[in-house]
């Protein structure tokens, strides 16, 4: 069976040995130097000013929305657009925090929101924010989306959990919005077992995200940051300052184990993404030319594609059902991410007037006729040949 992912980490054996030594020698395993070092290292890799390391990508999604609410950049009941093909916790974070989610259909040839799809929704609904998903390493015309959001003063947030390393027009995905979220869950490009991050160049957002991550207190701020917030709230006593809670927050802190693993795996990230791109191009060359069986995926606008998993959208239900049978016991296959989110039970339970009145024909087609199989840096040439044979 060719599974979605083979190992917990890249270079798993040596990484586990290093982890054992680290745990035995560590003075503490709660948030500390390894986590802070990972934040610095990841910022350099992603080319963003700030990284806020959290315990999962889903926590990152919830924390960035809470951060924007705490700062007054979003308000309860504001309309927030989201990609109709995405992961559940993008939308759940909006519902849970009292915002109104507005689904936006994706393009069939990129699996992502385009400026055209965004404009259609904006003609009807005054969005305050767009929580856009860069799906599976792909994107549409992000530069045009960014320009529309700037012009209309819409907050652009990117979920980049599946697209670490992809580059569009010279810029890494995750660097187009005011903030972006990442996941370091097992099976993603970089694994810390569980883990996630928020990246931003905005100092206010970074400071508030750190407050949100840790109960609403200032424990992980810089000395200057602590002094400013304590002065603002007239907290002069060192006795009370460590247990003063300044705004709404959670406990989303990662551990030093996660920080250590992140620092180890960042050593391999350029190699990992190069292998993922090479695998993707080999398979895409054979399968996306079969236009009688599959809808083609457009990716030549990307400078670099750090593909998470290989998507196929079949042209009929029969083709898909035959592939599911052929893959049984041989290749692990899944729906494309969470499919059309508007068809999920939780969304139907909490849906609003806005979600009822918008159509997502492409998302429905992807949901009904789409599937994906794994692309990971440990795929062998023999496995790639078998994949191509079965899906051809």
C-alpha positions as CSV (number, residue, x, y, z in Angstrom):
1,X,0.0,0.0,0.0
2,X,1.4,3.4,-1.0
3,X,0.3,5.5,1.9
4,X,-0.2,9.3,2.0
5,X,2.9,9.6,4.1
6,X,5.4,6.9,5.1
7,X,7.3,8.4,8.1
8,X,6.7,10.7,11.0
9,X,9.6,12.9,10.0
10,X,12.1,13.2,7.1
11,X,15.2,11.1,8.1
12,X,13.1,9.6,10.8
13,X,15.6,7.3,12.4
14,X,18.3,9.9,13.0
15,X,15.7,12.5,14.0
16,X,14.4,10.2,16.7
17,X,17.9,9.5,18.0
18,X,18.5,13.2,18.3
19,X,15.2,13.7,20.0
20,X,15.9,11.1,22.6
21,X,19.2,12.8,23.5
22,X,17.5,16.2,23.6
23,X,14.8,15.0,26.0
24,X,17.3,13.5,28.3
25,X,19.4,16.6,28.5
26,X,16.7,19.3,28.4
27,X,16.2,21.5,31.5
28,X,12.6,22.1,30.6
29,X,10.1,20.8,28.0
30,X,7.5,23.6,28.2
31,X,7.7,26.6,25.8
32,X,11.3,27.9,25.8
33,X,14.4,28.4,23.8
34,X,13.8,25.7,21.2
35,X,10.4,27.2,20.4
36,X,11.8,30.7,20.1
37,X,14.7,29.5,18.0
38,X,12.2,27.8,15.7
39,X,10.2,31.0,15.4
40,X,13.3,32.8,14.3
41,X,14.4,30.1,11.9
42,X,11.0,29.7,10.3
43,X,10.7,33.5,9.8
44,X,14.0,33.4,7.9
45,X,12.8,30.6,5.7
46,X,9.3,32.0,5.1
47,X,10.7,35.5,4.7
48,X,8.3,37.0,7.1
49,X,9.1,39.4,10.1
50,X,7.2,37.4,12.7
51,X,6.4,33.7,13.4
52,X,4.2,32.7,16.3
53,X,4.5,29.0,16.9
54,X,1.4,27.1,18.2
55,X,0.4,23.6,19.0
56,X,-1.5,23.0,15.7
57,X,-2.5,24.5,12.4
58,X,-6.1,24.5,13.6
59,X,-5.1,26.5,16.6
60,X,-3.4,28.9,14.3
61,X,-6.6,29.4,12.4
62,X,-8.6,30.1,15.5
63,X,-5.9,32.3,17.0
64,X,-5.5,34.6,14.0
65,X,-9.3,35.2,13.9
66,X,-9.3,35.9,17.7
67,X,-6.3,38.2,17.2
68,X,-8.1,40.3,14.6
69,X,-11.2,40.5,16.8
70,X,-9.1,41.5,19.9
71,X,-7.5,44.3,17.8
72,X,-10.9,45.5,16.5
73,X,-9.9,44.8,12.9
74,X,-12.9,42.4,12.8
75,X,-16.2,42.6,14.6
76,X,-18.8,40.1,15.5
77,X,-21.1,39.2,12.6
78,X,-18.7,40.6,10.0
79,X,-18.9,38.8,6.7
80,X,-15.8,36.7,6.0
81,X,-15.2,35.0,2.7
82,X,-13.6,31.5,2.6
83,X,-12.6,28.9,0.0
84,X,-15.5,26.5,-0.6
85,X,-12.9,23.7,-0.9
86,X,-10.9,23.8,2.3
87,X,-10.3,22.3,5.7
88,X,-13.0,22.3,8.4
89,X,-11.2,24.5,11.0
90,X,-10.9,27.4,8.6
91,X,-14.7,27.8,8.7
92,X,-15.2,26.5,12.2
93,X,-13.0,29.3,13.6
94,X,-15.3,31.9,11.9
95,X,-18.5,30.3,13.2
96,X,-17.1,29.7,16.7
97,X,-16.0,33.3,17.1
98,X,-19.3,34.9,15.9
99,X,-18.4,35.8,12.3
100,X,-20.5,35.1,9.3
101,X,-18.8,32.8,6.8
102,X,-19.5,33.4,3.1
103,X,-18.4,30.5,0.8
104,X,-16.6,31.4,-2.4
105,X,-16.4,29.0,-5.3
106,X,-13.0,27.9,-6.6
107,X,-11.7,27.5,-10.1
108,X,-11.7,24.0,-11.5
109,X,-8.3,24.3,-13.1
110,X,-6.5,25.6,-9.9
111,X,-8.8,24.3,-7.1
112,X,-8.4,27.8,-5.6
113,X,-10.3,31.1,-5.3
114,X,-9.6,33.5,-8.2
115,X,-10.0,37.2,-8.5
116,X,-13.0,36.5,-10.8
117,X,-14.8,34.3,-8.2
118,X,-14.0,36.9,-5.5
119,X,-15.4,39.7,-7.5
120,X,-18.7,37.8,-8.1
121,X,-19.2,37.5,-4.3
122,X,-18.1,41.1,-3.7
123,X,-20.8,42.3,-6.1
124,X,-23.3,40.9,-3.6
125,X,-21.7,41.0,-0.2
126,X,-19.5,43.5,1.6
127,X,-16.8,41.2,2.9
128,X,-14.6,42.5,5.7
129,X,-12.1,39.7,5.4
130,X,-11.1,36.8,3.1
131,X,-9.7,33.6,4.7
132,X,-8.3,32.1,1.5
133,X,-6.8,28.6,1.3
134,X,-3.8,27.9,-0.9
135,X,-4.9,24.3,-1.6
136,X,-2.4,21.4,-2.1
137,X,0.5,23.7,-3.1
138,X,-1.5,25.6,-5.8
139,X,-3.0,29.1,-6.1
140,X,-4.9,31.2,-8.6
141,X,-4.1,34.8,-9.3
142,X,-3.1,35.8,-5.8
143,X,-1.5,39.1,-6.9
144,X,-4.9,40.3,-8.3
145,X,-6.7,39.0,-5.2
146,X,-4.3,40.9,-3.0
147,X,-4.8,44.1,-5.1
148,X,-8.6,43.8,-4.8
149,X,-8.4,43.3,-1.0
150,X,-6.1,46.3,-0.6
151,X,-8.4,48.5,-2.7
152,X,-11.5,47.5,-0.9
153,X,-9.8,47.4,2.6
154,X,-10.5,43.6,3.0
155,X,-8.3,41.7,5.4
156,X,-6.6,39.0,3.4
157,X,-5.6,35.9,5.5
158,X,-4.0,32.9,3.9
159,X,-4.3,29.3,5.1
160,X,-0.9,28.0,3.8
161,X,-1.0,24.7,5.7
162,X,-0.7,22.7,2.4
163,X,1.5,24.9,0.4
164,X,4.7,25.5,2.3
165,X,7.4,26.3,-0.2
166,X,5.3,27.1,-3.2
167,X,6.2,30.3,-5.0
168,X,4.1,32.5,-7.3
169,X,5.5,35.5,-9.1
170,X,8.7,35.5,-7.0
171,X,6.8,35.4,-3.7
172,X,6.2,32.5,-1.4
173,X,2.6,31.5,-0.8
174,X,1.7,32.7,2.7
175,X,3.2,36.1,2.1
176,X,0.4,37.8,0.2
177,X,-2.0,38.4,3.1
178,X,-1.7,40.4,6.3
179,X,-1.2,37.1,8.1
180,X,-1.0,33.4,7.2
181,X,-1.3,30.1,9.0
182,X,0.7,26.9,8.7
183,X,0.4,23.3,9.9
184,X,3.3,21.1,11.0
185,X,1.1,18.0,11.5
186,X,2.5,14.6,10.5
187,X,2.1,14.2,6.8
188,X,2.6,17.9,6.0
189,X,5.8,19.3,4.4
190,X,7.4,19.8,7.8
191,X,6.5,17.7,10.8
192,X,6.7,18.5,14.4
193,X,4.1,15.7,15.0
194,X,1.5,18.4,16.1
195,X,2.2,22.0,15.5
196,X,1.3,25.2,13.6
197,X,2.2,28.8,13.1
198,X,1.0,32.3,12.3
199,X,3.3,34.4,10.1
200,X,2.9,38.2,9.7
201,X,4.9,41.4,9.1
202,X,2.5,43.4,11.3
203,X,3.9,44.1,14.8
204,X,0.5,44.7,16.4
205,X,-0.9,41.4,15.0
206,X,2.2,39.5,16.1
207,X,2.1,40.9,19.7
208,X,-1.6,40.2,20.0
209,X,-1.2,36.7,18.6
210,X,1.4,35.9,21.3
211,X,-1.1,37.2,23.9
212,X,-3.9,35.0,22.4
213,X,-1.6,32.0,22.3
214,X,-1.0,32.1,26.0
215,X,-4.1,32.7,28.1
216,X,-4.3,36.5,27.3
217,X,-1.2,37.3,29.3
218,X,2.1,38.9,28.3
219,X,4.5,36.1,29.3
220,X,6.1,35.5,25.9
221,X,6.3,39.2,24.8
222,X,9.7,41.0,24.5
223,X,10.7,43.1,27.5
224,X,9.7,46.3,25.6
225,X,6.3,44.6,24.8
226,X,5.7,43.7,28.4
227,X,6.6,47.2,29.6
228,X,4.3,48.9,27.1
229,X,1.3,46.8,27.9
230,X,1.8,47.0,31.6
231,X,2.2,50.7,31.4
232,X,-1.0,51.0,29.3
233,X,-3.0,49.1,31.9
234,X,-1.2,50.6,34.9
235,X,0.2,47.2,36.1
236,X,3.1,48.3,38.3
237,X,3.5,45.3,40.6
238,X,5.8,42.5,39.6
239,X,3.7,40.3,41.9
240,X,0.6,40.7,39.8
241,X,2.1,41.4,36.3
242,X,2.7,37.7,35.5
243,X,-0.9,36.8,36.2
244,X,-2.6,39.8,34.5
245,X,-4.8,38.8,31.5
246,X,-5.1,41.6,29.0
247,X,-7.4,40.2,26.3
248,X,-9.2,37.0,25.2
249,X,-6.9,34.1,24.7
250,X,-6.4,30.3,24.8
251,X,-3.7,27.9,25.7
252,X,-2.2,27.1,22.3
253,X,1.4,26.9,23.4
254,X,3.7,24.3,21.8
255,X,6.3,22.3,23.7
256,X,10.1,22.3,23.5
257,X,9.8,18.9,21.9
258,X,7.9,20.4,19.0
259,X,10.4,23.3,18.8
260,X,13.4,20.9,18.7
261,X,11.7,18.8,15.9
262,X,10.9,22.0,13.9
263,X,14.5,23.1,14.0
264,X,15.7,19.7,13.0
265,X,13.3,19.3,10.1
266,X,13.9,22.9,8.8
267,X,17.4,21.6,7.8
268,X,15.7,19.4,5.2
269,X,12.9,21.6,4.1
270,X,14.5,22.8,0.8
271,X,15.2,19.2,-0.1
272,X,11.7,18.0,0.9
273,X,10.0,20.6,-1.3
274,X,12.3,20.0,-4.3
275,X,11.5,16.3,-4.2
276,X,7.8,17.0,-3.8
277,X,7.9,19.2,-6.9
278,X,9.9,16.6,-8.9
279,X,7.4,13.9,-8.0
280,X,4.5,16.1,-8.9
281,X,5.9,17.0,-12.3
282,X,6.6,13.4,-13.3
283,X,3.1,12.3,-12.4
284,X,1.4,15.4,-13.9
285,X,3.2,15.0,-17.2
286,X,1.5,11.6,-17.6
287,X,-1.9,12.1,-16.0
288,X,-3.0,15.6,-16.7
289,X,-2.7,14.9,-20.5
290,X,-5.5,12.4,-20.2
291,X,-8.2,15.0,-20.8
292,X,-10.8,12.3,-21.7
293,X,-10.6,11.1,-18.1
294,X,-9.6,14.1,-16.0
295,X,-10.1,17.9,-15.9
296,X,-6.7,19.5,-16.3
297,X,-5.0,21.4,-13.4
298,X,-3.2,24.6,-14.3
299,X,0.1,25.1,-12.6
300,X,2.5,26.7,-15.1
301,X,1.9,30.1,-13.5
302,X,3.7,29.0,-10.4
303,X,7.5,29.5,-10.2
304,X,7.8,26.5,-7.8
305,X,5.1,24.0,-6.8
306,X,5.6,22.4,-3.4
307,X,2.8,19.9,-3.9
308,X,1.1,18.4,-0.8
309,X,-0.9,15.7,-2.5
310,X,-1.8,14.9,-6.1
311,X,-5.4,15.8,-7.1
312,X,-7.5,14.3,-9.9
313,X,-10.9,15.5,-10.9
314,X,-12.6,12.7,-12.9
315,X,-15.0,13.5,-15.8
316,X,-17.6,11.1,-14.6
317,X,-18.8,9.2,-11.6
318,X,-18.0,5.9,-13.3
319,X,-14.3,6.8,-13.8
320,X,-14.0,7.7,-10.2
321,X,-15.6,4.6,-8.9
322,X,-13.4,2.4,-11.1
323,X,-10.3,4.2,-9.7
324,X,-11.5,3.7,-6.1
325,X,-11.7,-0.1,-6.9
326,X,-8.3,-0.2,-8.6
327,X,-6.6,1.6,-5.7
328,X,-8.1,-0.7,-3.0
329,X,-5.2,-2.2,-1.1
330,X,-2.6,-0.6,-3.4
331,X,-2.8,3.2,-3.1
332,X,-4.3,5.3,-0.2
333,X,-6.8,7.8,-1.7
334,X,-8.9,10.5,-0.1
335,X,-11.4,13.2,-1.0
336,X,-9.8,16.5,-2.0
337,X,-9.1,17.9,1.4
338,X,-12.6,18.2,3.1
339,X,-14.5,18.5,-0.2
340,X,-17.2,21.1,-0.5
341,X,-17.4,22.5,3.0
342,X,-21.0,23.7,2.4
343,X,-22.0,20.0,2.2
344,X,-20.5,19.1,5.6
345,X,-23.0,18.4,8.4
346,X,-21.5,21.1,10.8
347,X,-21.8,23.8,8.1
348,X,-25.4,22.9,7.3
349,X,-26.2,23.1,11.0
350,X,-24.8,26.6,11.4
351,X,-25.4,27.9,7.8
352,X,-26.6,31.4,7.3
353,X,-28.7,33.3,4.7
354,X,-25.4,34.1,2.9
355,X,-24.4,30.5,2.5
356,X,-27.8,29.5,1.3
357,X,-27.9,32.0,-1.5
358,X,-24.5,31.3,-3.1
359,X,-23.8,28.5,-5.6
360,X,-20.5,26.7,-5.8
361,X,-20.7,24.5,-8.9
362,X,-17.0,23.9,-9.2
363,X,-16.7,23.0,-5.5
364,X,-19.6,20.5,-5.9
365,X,-18.0,18.9,-8.9
366,X,-14.6,18.6,-7.1
367,X,-16.5,17.1,-4.1
368,X,-18.4,14.5,-6.2
369,X,-15.7,13.6,-8.8
370,X,-12.4,14.4,-7.1
371,X,-9.8,12.4,-5.2
372,X,-6.2,12.7,-4.2
373,X,-3.3,10.4,-3.4
374,X,-0.1,11.2,-1.5
375,X,3.0,12.9,-2.7
376,X,5.8,12.6,-0.2
377,X,9.6,12.8,-0.4
378,X,10.0,9.1,0.2
379,X,8.1,7.9,-2.9
380,X,10.3,5.5,-5.0
381,X,10.5,5.4,-8.8
382,X,8.8,2.0,-8.7
383,X,5.9,3.5,-6.7
384,X,5.6,6.5,-9.0
385,X,5.5,4.1,-12.0
386,X,2.7,2.1,-10.3
387,X,0.7,5.3,-9.6
388,X,0.9,6.3,-13.2
389,X,0.0,2.9,-14.4
390,X,-3.1,2.6,-12.2
391,X,-4.4,6.1,-12.9
392,X,-3.7,5.9,-16.6
